[in-house]
């Protein structure tokens, strides 16, 4: 009887271990599962009363060296909406191009599920006039079906 009890405890322990290692990472804050897609937003802050006055950053989604989506919103915050099936499964760069900058600036990239509302934000900076025309590569986005993983 004691041997059967120990075998039952061992089997239960293995079940717990395998369940914990099942690879379901959707509880991680940087993983968004959304049936519709995601919205990627780029905002920034600096000492100006209007942070977009004198500073322009562009958000780009890149597949290798090729830009597949771009915000191109001169002197305004940028956003890109990616609907499911708009991109193949894979990893894409979330790049920031510094088109104009006249003061010390911090920026934030936020990825939000279109239907789930779950969001993940990462803050960067400061950047300054020395970064003019730089292509910053702070994040990547891995897409697997309806799962979007922001990689820092």
Secondary structure, DSSP 8 states (H G I E B T S, - for coil): -HHHHHHHHHHHHHHHHHHHTS---TTSTTEEE-SSEEEEEEEEE-SSSSTTTT-EEEEEEEETTEEEEE---TTS-EEEEEETTSS-SEEEEEEEEEEE--S-EEEEEEEEETTT--EEEEEEEEE-GGGTT-EEEEEEEEEETTEEEEE-
